[in-house]
Amino acid sequence: MKPLIMKFGGTSVQAPEQRRRAAERAVQAKADGFAPVVVVSAMGRKGEPYATDTLVGLLDQIGPRVQPREKDLLMACGEIISTVIMAHLIQTVGAYPTVALTGGQAGLLTDRAFGKARILAIDPARVERALTEGKIPVVAGFQGTTRSADEREHGAVTTLGRGGSDTTASALGAALHAAEVQIFSDVPGIMTADPSIVPQARTLRAITYQEICEMAHLGARVLHPRSAEIAMDYGIPLRVLDTMGTDDRGTLIVREPPRSREREHGVTAVANSEVVAPLSLTVGQAADKPYIERETLIRLAHAGVSVYFVSATPQTLSFVVDKEVLETARDALQDVHIHVQRPGRATAEYFVGPEGSRRPDAKLISLWIGSDCVVVSVIGRGLRHVPGVMARMAEALEGAGIEILQVAGSSNALSCLVPAERRDEAVIRLHDKFHLHLVDEDQVAV
Amino acid sequence: MEKRPAAPSEGWLGPDEYWAAAGLRRGEMGFEPPRGVTRIEARPGLDHFVLPTPGPPKDLARVFRPLTDAGVSVDLVKLHENGLHFALSSSEAPRAQQVLAGLGYQLQPTPNCAIITVYAPDMRSIPGIMGRIVSALQHAGVAILETDDSYNCVFCLIECDQTRAACAALASEFGLEAEATEGPIVEW
């Protein structure tokens, strides 16, 4: 029997009705001749008693300085609770024997980066033994363990970071050479845009690994990109489905795009980011600017701030940061003195920020922080080499009076920075401009 | 009092730690690849253009629609305080200049450029890649004409005759194997 990985997210296991439907799906897969391996997230979202955020809140109530190792140990509990409950439920519903396994018991070996661990290796022997015995293994997602030699203990429990249960599912799919990895949630599949913004958004029947990675990184709340990257590396098909839905086609994620009208314009979907903040530094002395640029980027990196939409002129450095780290970025840059030592020249001193605390001999670098923005993107495989996408984006946005503040591109996407208050209109205009609502599903081959 | 940068983010494994923790030999790949730069590529044969504007560029469609209609594909579009910057294939440059001159635009070209692409999967979870790229190129005396970035790579536009120096500097900075620097120039 071919293994089939079935991952049920937090919304799929939060209430008895959803849990029962999830269990029925696993039982049906077994009856259909597959060897299902169930991966589960913690039950529900923040506020629910056993959700991960709720558990972390128990620590936060005490104080902010939680040891990462201890925090991971606590966070892993949400999935373990869910695993035991689902294993018992599946056994009750389907009369198939089950076995509940932690991530470590399922063989996920990780590095020691608590809270954001990466999988170093997988030993699927315990899962394979359960399958051989005719059992349905139920594995706790989002977690693994370090090697026994680490930490001088029998492996420290680690968590895999955001979207970790998706990552667990793909990793097990790869290790077990699964027929498919199915990701169940509360949406019918991957949509052409956020349906809460674009009511005409439709479910894509197929999409490539590269496109889904790009969508996820550009803000679409879909599959976690790491999960897609693992599936791509190991050639495992992924499918995104609605736990409670009746359409079991969902969205299939594969290496090659289908030959269909879906690719007529080169654009598959539109994504939008959370709010970001644009920043710009202006330096009077152009010759010193590369040194200041380097110092600026290093300071931000040391503060743990990622920058993107980076652009530079001889006298300016502009970039955006996520709004949630704006204060950290400001703190790292503002009111600091930067020393520039060019070869063969005397040391020059610069000061970033308001004039107030500047030393008399320091030259001023002005730091500008703009109003809230969002990144809106069109996504399609190989889009960078499709002529006319920039022109169409500009027509769609400028035609609605939406100012384009900056542009960035990748192999599979083109993005524009626009004022945050115009987000919805920008997404709707782009979705319309690229006719993403018009595809005839009958012509979309999977 | 002068502020000092905070300590770098903790938790990541360097390449040697990664291999040790995974029980692998140097260079072997574990289940998930280590974070960081994995590949460098160069794409020559580009011209860079600046279209001066009196303030931040507006009406981009008025520039890009005629170029599209003329079959010209643009790349590395950037908006600056006093100009619209973009790159395009050197073979298409004369046509682009002709089209835009016909509309009254005067372009400032920089011919013979190359885009260096630095691939780093999951780059945005590792602050500092951009800083290291800028620093490495600066130390090698390579001038960056323009940059662009996505979730898994950084693009740097440079003058074509600095391509080998740039690739060597970046390979050295990110500890890529020697063979990665031998023939890094590829056509996309």
Chai-1 contact restraints between the chains, C-beta under 6 A:
chainA,res_idxA,chainB,res_idxB,connection_type,confidence,min_distance_angstrom,max_distance_angstrom,comment,restraint_id
A,D111,B,L13,contact,1.0,0.0,6.0,A-B,restraint_1
A,D111,B,A21,contact,1.0,0.0,6.0,A-B,restraint_2
A,A113,B,G11,contact,1.0,0.0,6.0,A-B,restraint_3
A,R118,B,E32,contact,1.0,0.0,6.0,A-B,restraint_4
A,I119,B,F31,contact,1.0,0.0,6.0,A-B,restraint_5
A,I119,B,E32,contact,1.0,0.0,6.0,A-B,restraint_6
A,L120,B,A21,contact,1.0,0.0,6.0,A-B,restraint_7
A,L120,B,A22,contact,1.0,0.0,6.0,A-B,restraint_8
A,L120,B,G30,contact,1.0,0.0,6.0,A-B,restraint_9
A,L120,B,F31,contact,1.0,0.0,6.0,A-B,restraint_10
A,A121,B,G30,contact,1.0,0.0,6.0,A-B,restraint_11
A,A121,B,F31,contact,1.0,0.0,6.0,A-B,restraint_12
A,I122,B,F31,contact,1.0,0.0,6.0,A-B,restraint_13
A,H217,B,Y151,contact,1.0,0.0,6.0,A-B,restraint_14
A,P290,B,Q138,contact,1.0,0.0,6.0,A-B,restraint_15
A,E293,B,V134,contact,1.0,0.0,6.0,A-B,restraint_16
A,R294,B,V134,contact,1.0,0.0,6.0,A-B,restraint_17
A,R294,B,S135,contact,1.0,0.0,6.0,A-B,restraint_18
A,L297,B,M130,contact,1.0,0.0,6.0,A-B,restraint_19
A,L297,B,G131,contact,1.0,0.0,6.0,A-B,restraint_20
A,L297,B,V134,contact,1.0,0.0,6.0,A-B,restraint_21
A,I298,B,G131,contact,1.0,0.0,6.0,A-B,restraint_22
A,R299,B,P5,contact,1.0,0.0,6.0,A-B,restraint_23
A,A301,B,P127,contact,1.0,0.0,6.0,A-B,restraint_24
A,A301,B,G128,contact,1.0,0.0,6.0,A-B,restraint_25
A,A301,B,G131,contact,1.0,0.0,6.0,A-B,restraint_26
A,H302,B,P5,contact,1.0,0.0,6.0,A-B,restraint_27
A,H302,B,A6,contact,1.0,0.0,6.0,A-B,restraint_28
A,H302,B,P8,contact,1.0,0.0,6.0,A-B,restraint_29
A,A303,B,A6,contact,1.0,0.0,6.0,A-B,restraint_30
A,G304,B,S9,contact,1.0,0.0,6.0,A-B,restraint_31
A,G304,B,P127,contact,1.0,0.0,6.0,A-B,restraint_32
A,V305,B,P127,contact,1.0,0.0,6.0,A-B,restraint_33
A,S306,B,R124,contact,1.0,0.0,6.0,A-B,restraint_34
A,S306,B,P127,contact,1.0,0.0,6.0,A-B,restraint_35
A,Y308,B,D149,contact,1.0,0.0,6.0,A-B,restraint_36
A,V310,B,M130,contact,1.0,0.0,6.0,A-B,restraint_37
A,V310,B,T147,contact,1.0,0.0,6.0,A-B,restraint_38
A,V310,B,D149,contact,1.0,0.0,6.0,A-B,restraint_39
A,S311,B,K78,contact,1.0,0.0,6.0,A-B,restraint_40
A,T313,B,H80,contact,1.0,0.0,6.0,A-B,restraint_41
A,V336,B,K3,contact,1.0,0.0,6.0,A-B,restraint_42
A,H337,B,E2,contact,1.0,0.0,6.0,A-B,restraint_43
A,P387,B,T68,contact,1.0,0.0,6.0,A-B,restraint_44
A,P387,B,S73,contact,1.0,0.0,6.0,A-B,restraint_45
A,G388,B,T68,contact,1.0,0.0,6.0,A-B,restraint_46
A,M390,B,F64,contact,1.0,0.0,6.0,A-B,restraint_47
A,M390,B,V74,contact,1.0,0.0,6.0,A-B,restraint_48
A,M390,B,V77,contact,1.0,0.0,6.0,A-B,restraint_49
A,A391,B,F64,contact,1.0,0.0,6.0,A-B,restraint_50
A,A391,B,R65,contact,1.0,0.0,6.0,A-B,restraint_51
A,A391,B,T68,contact,1.0,0.0,6.0,A-B,restraint_52
A,A394,B,L60,contact,1.0,0.0,6.0,A-B,restraint_53
A,A394,B,A61,contact,1.0,0.0,6.0,A-B,restraint_54
A,A394,B,F64,contact,1.0,0.0,6.0,A-B,restraint_55
A,E395,B,A61,contact,1.0,0.0,6.0,A-B,restraint_56
A,E398,B,A61,contact,1.0,0.0,6.0,A-B,restraint_57
A,I404,B,L60,contact,1.0,0.0,6.0,A-B,restraint_58
A,Q406,B,L79,contact,1.0,0.0,6.0,A-B,restraint_59
A,V407,B,V77,contact,1.0,0.0,6.0,A-B,restraint_60
A,A408,B,D148,contact,1.0,0.0,6.0,A-B,restraint_61
A,G409,B,D148,contact,1.0,0.0,6.0,A-B,restraint_62
A,S410,B,S150,contact,1.0,0.0,6.0,A-B,restraint_63
